[in-house]
Amino acid sequence: MNPGSQATAAQPKAVHAPKKAALASWIGSAVEYYDFFIYGTAAALVFGKIFFPSIDPKLASIAAFATFGVAYIARPFGAFILGHVGDKFGRKKVLTFTLLLMGISTFLVGALPTYDQIGIASPIMLVVLRLLQGISASGEQAGANSMTLEHAPAHRRAFFTSFTLSGTQAGLILATLVYIPVSALPEDQLLAWGWRIPFFLSAVVVAVGVWVRRSLPETPVFEQEEKQHVTPKLPVVELFSHHAAAVLRVIFAALVSVVSTIFAVFTLSYAVNTMHLPRATMLTMLVLANVVALAAIPLWAILSDRIGRRPVFIIGALGSAALIWPYMWAIASADMTLIFTFGLLLSGVVYSAANGVWPALYGEMFDTRVRLSGMAIGTQIGFALGGFAPAISAALLGDGPTGWMPVALFTTATSVVAAVSAWSARETYNVPMEQLGKKLRAVAA
């Protein structure tokens, strides 16, 4: 074969690899977060009643939300382990493992006996399986983001990495759509067997995800480091030796995730269980908000590729800090028109600005040698507060028509911290891949 034919044969692979990586990240994240989010919906609607039936309803709600949050305890620990594997042995190995672990854990949640059947052992097993879900999630987004970022064209990195978060939104849509008919079951059937259906369906969606990812190639920059034998022996040691400030920025910027869990989990419970609004109607609003986000996320990412990561992220964080107030006021007022209006604007449009660009913003803070570790550890520590935000909010919730205000204040405070952290970061949208995470005096100037 002559050199010209070799170049021709290599060209389709170079052209299609970014699209294939983006598609695999989208589908994998959708599968992974379908599993993750059906747990949150179940925690909001049924887990307090079937796993903690012997305590006060408000305490049962807090306990159910706490089981949702325990996954976020495991996520930082999982990030250290899976970050090491991804930076040492490759992104693809991490992405296969995370899908399988999430699928098995989620299926087993659906098979759990309830408290009335086996007593305290039931919630204990629930917590163990939720911890395994957390370990899985700790490596999924960082692995998928690293894979896509390192395959992406130079001036479209935010757009391509945004597919990971679009996949996350798709997973939430799928999880919510599955729960809409399930939640319409009579209460006794929902609590007896109906809640298990979405968990058993996870076996199907995980099989699809593994099939899609089976032929995904490793990233060119990681393969180059392997060939040159420069992959770090201990990525975490190198990360904290040379990139500690970047890790801290990611941790605080990741607090913007509080908006997501408050919106998808706590306000759903508040609307249904406190304000007694229709379950199906609130779930429909969540689906519509995420449909809007599917369109908004890549558009914000395209803007980020043109004007920078920081301004787009800050718009999303500060806009969410402001919009949580009218949204929760609308729920407290039981005004469905305003709930839909502010809900779609908050979660569908404005939060998508921060959500769509953080994969590029965070990933570009690190070089290839420690990228997966840096993203995984930084985000998962920051996401930990987001995971416990529903439980914290359930404890903060007061009585009466203004009882929601402490929750809104909590959400605003975390969003402002995230915006300030992003503002302190270096802008990297025009920095070449090989210079990311290194001294950028000439480029920054």
Salt bridges, closest charged atoms under 4 A:
ASP87 OD1 - ARG91 NH1 2.90
GLU140 OE2 - ARG213 NH2 2.54
GLU150 OE2 - ARG91 NH2 2.64
GLU150 OE2 - ARG371 NH1 2.79
GLU187 OE2 - LYS49 NZ 2.91
GLU187 OE1 - ARG279 NH1 3.50
GLU238 OE1 - ARG369 NH2 2.42
ASP305 OD1 - ARG309 NH1 2.84
GLU364 OE2 - ARG157 NE 2.74
GLU364 OE2 - ARG309 NH2 2.70
ASP367 OD2 - HIS243 NE2 3.73
GLU427 OE1 - ARG310 NE 3.88
